[in-house]
Amino acid sequence: MAYSDTLLSEHDIERLFRKVNEQGRRYATVPLHAPGETQNGSTGLEWKGMRPPKGRHWRSSPEVLEELDKQGLIEWSATGVSRKKIFADEKVGKKAQDIWEFKDPQYPSYPTEKNLDLLKFMIRASSSEGDIVLDCFSGSGTTIVAAQECGRKWIGIDCSEQAIEVAQKRLSQIQGDLFSGPVEYTLIEQLDLADS
Ligand SMILES: C[S@@+](CC[C@H](N)C(=O)[O-])C[C@H]1O[C@@H](n2cnc3c(N)ncnc32)[C@H](O)[C@@H]1O
């Protein structure tokens, strides 16, 4: 599930997480099962004497559900319906919507340059800090700049010298990390295979 960087407002938190636990933490609950029957896997098995409802499967294996229950992360209704607790303070941002609105850069440094925030949004939604992002058509380097600024490692490849120059210029204009100077990277130039 992708989340944007837009932090939830107080209003969003109160609207989406209506319940408050004994420690004062806001939470909501979600079903423990999802559409689709498991044919052979553990998510179709019995848990606490119950099978998932018809046409559905447990979101986690019975062992994981048991562990979540032990940790108090499952809420039981008076009629024995169980749901998973989701805490507001563990959500970093709003759930991403289906339509993303990002404008192309107004003054691009390269004809096909993409919106930096769009690339950061995609990288944060699909990877974790320290992961490696590969852009094998890196152009002006928007993806690698975004990866760098999101705390990812990166590899950029392009056959155009002009693109590499633009990407290097952009990398020289951003900070490496809080304590270091410029971004450090290794430039590997491909040998012309015709010469070897
Ligand atoms: C649309 S741009 C890439 C934009 C980039 N991904 C970004 O984040 O902004 C496409 C790039 O692919 C490069 N390219 C096209 N064919 C290639 C190839 N066979 N090998 C390497 N780069 C290639 C072009 O030089 C161009 O810079």
The ligand as an SDF file (V2000), in Angstrom:
LIG
                    3D

 27 29  0  0  0  0  0  0  0  0999 V2000
   13.0810    9.9320  -21.1990 C   0  0  0  0  0  0  0  0  0  0  0  0
   14.7820   10.0130  -20.8910 S   0  0  0  0  0  0  0  0  0  0  0  0
   14.9310    9.3870  -19.2950 C   0  0  0  0  0  0  0  0  0  0  0  0
   14.3530   10.2090  -18.1800 C   0  0  0  0  0  0  0  0  0  0  0  0
   14.7690    9.7180  -16.8160 C   0  0  0  0  0  0  0  0  0  0  0  0
   14.4290    8.3220  -16.5780 N   0  0  0  0  0  0  0  0  0  0  0  0
   14.3010   10.5900  -15.6600 C   0  0  0  0  0  0  0  0  0  0  0  0
   14.1490   10.1140  -14.5350 O   0  0  0  0  0  0  0  0  0  0  0  0
   14.0970   11.7800  -15.8360 O   0  0  0  0  0  0  0  0  0  0  0  0
   15.3780    8.6890  -21.8750 C   0  0  0  0  0  0  0  0  0  0  0  0
   16.8990    8.5620  -21.9010 C   0  0  0  0  0  0  0  0  0  0  0  0
   17.2030    7.2500  -22.3730 O   0  0  0  0  0  0  0  0  0  0  0  0
   18.4550    7.3200  -23.0270 C   0  0  0  0  0  0  0  0  0  0  0  0
   18.5760    6.1330  -23.8680 N   0  0  0  0  0  0  0  0  0  0  0  0
   17.8580    5.7890  -24.9670 C   0  0  0  0  0  0  0  0  0  0  0  0
   18.2520    4.5880  -25.4380 N   0  0  0  0  0  0  0  0  0  0  0  0
   19.2430    4.1390  -24.6230 C   0  0  0  0  0  0  0  0  0  0  0  0
   20.0510    2.9750  -24.5800 C   0  0  0  0  0  0  0  0  0  0  0  0
   19.9120    2.0090  -25.4690 N   0  0  0  0  0  0  0  0  0  0  0  0
   20.9490    2.8530  -23.5780 N   0  0  0  0  0  0  0  0  0  0  0  0
   21.1100    3.8200  -22.6660 C   0  0  0  0  0  0  0  0  0  0  0  0
   20.3670    4.9610  -22.6460 N   0  0  0  0  0  0  0  0  0  0  0  0
   19.4540    5.1180  -23.6210 C   0  0  0  0  0  0  0  0  0  0  0  0
   18.4090    8.6290  -23.7900 C   0  0  0  0  0  0  0  0  0  0  0  0
   19.7070    9.1170  -24.0320 O   0  0  0  0  0  0  0  0  0  0  0  0
   17.6130    9.5280  -22.8250 C   0  0  0  0  0  0  0  0  0  0  0  0
   18.4760   10.3410  -22.0750 O   0  0  0  0  0  0  0  0  0  0  0  0
  1  2  1  0
  2  3  1  0
  2 10  1  0
  3  4  1  0
  4  5  1  0
  5  6  1  0
  5  7  1  0
  7  8  2  0
  7  9  1  0
 10 11  1  0
 11 12  1  0
 11 26  1  0
 12 13  1  0
 13 14  1  0
 13 24  1  0
 14 15  1  0
 14 23  1  0
 15 16  2  0
 16 17  1  0
 17 18  1  0
 17 23  2  0
 18 19  1  0
 18 20  2  0
 20 21  1  0
 21 22  2  0
 22 23  1  0
 24 25  1  0
 24 26  1  0
 26 27  1  0
M  CHG  2   2   1   9  -1
M  END
$$$$
